[in-house]
Amino acid sequence: MSIQENYNRIKNQLPSDVELVAVSKTHPVSAIREVYDLGQRVFGENKVQEVTEKYPLLPKDIQWHLIGHLQTNKVKYIAGFIDTIQSVDSEKLIREINKEAAKHNRKIKVLLQVKIAEEESKFGLEISEAKDLFEKYLSGEYQNIEITGLMGMATFTEDQEQIKKEFLTLKNLFDELNKFKKLETLSMGMSDDFPVAIECGANSIRVGSAIFGRRDYSQ
Ligand SMILES: *Cc1c(COP(=O)(O)O)cnc(C)c1O
């Protein structure tokens, strides 16, 4: 199926209040342009170098989301233009984003990435760490960031109950934090599991291969 068919099929099955982040990592600017021309404005990339290369070549009304692990020494390269950093997994990183955003006289939206998967390899905050960070944020410590929500990735498994359990863990935390400050975004679900994620309360999903096709990492 073509990119256009993929995109329209996914858009048509999404409830109107669920945001789609089109994950364009490894795909060329031409493919992003094609999806942009269909009306998509929010794109996700997981590498600083890749997003800084693509950004100048594409329309300025694209909202770029960084969704991959971010090293503190690279924040400065994206602080001037990134819309949202979804992969905030340490206090050190929050402080750095806050500092670099201040230099650009702007506020950067961030999501706290929470570890919900059983797999060892995944980045993310423990639930208790996420709560602590959020508390610091509420006390007014970081003036140049806005925590707008939470992001999580489920275990890569066929076991739907396992996936559901993990998503619901994040939804519970979202509801809990939401009592203290209104949060906009619960980002969970990718190409293979976004319908379950939406069922569990996600209002933002990150979809790559189901739109752009399989990624080729060989080049
Ligand atoms: C690559 C990536 C996605 C999209 O994955 P697909 O399976 O291609 O939809 C979503 N979230 C994160 C954090 C990613 O790195």
The ligand as a Tripos MOL2 file, in Angstrom:
@<TRIPOS>MOLECULE
LIG
   15    15     1     0     0
SMALL
NO_CHARGES

@<TRIPOS>ATOM
      1 C1         10.2470    4.1200   16.2110 C.3       1 LIG1
      2 C2          9.3950    4.5280   17.3440 C.ar      1 LIG1
      3 C3          7.9960    4.5190   17.2260 C.ar      1 LIG1
      4 C4          7.2580    4.0660   15.9810 C.3       1 LIG1
      5 O1          7.4050    2.6900   15.8070 O.3       1 LIG1
      6 P1          6.5430    1.9130   14.7000 P.3       1 LIG1
      7 O2          6.4850    0.5330   15.2100 O.co2     1 LIG1
      8 O3          7.3110    2.0280   13.4190 O.co2     1 LIG1
      9 O4          5.2290    2.5520   14.6130 O.co2     1 LIG1
     10 C5          7.2550    4.9560   18.3110 C.ar      1 LIG1
     11 N1          7.8460    5.3680   19.4500 N.ar      1 LIG1
     12 C6          9.1790    5.3810   19.6080 C.ar      1 LIG1
     13 C7          9.7580    5.8510   20.8840 C.3       1 LIG1
     14 C8          9.9970    4.9510   18.5600 C.ar      1 LIG1
     15 O5         11.3280    4.9580   18.7280 O.3       1 LIG1
@<TRIPOS>BOND
     1     1     2 1
     2     2     3 ar
     3     2    14 ar
     4     3     4 1
     5     3    10 ar
     6     4     5 1
     7     5     6 1
     8     6     7 2
     9     6     8 1
    10     6     9 1
    11    10    11 ar
    12    11    12 ar
    13    12    13 1
    14    12    14 ar
    15    14    15 1
@<TRIPOS>SUBSTRUCTURE
     1 LIG1         1 GROUP 0 **** ****
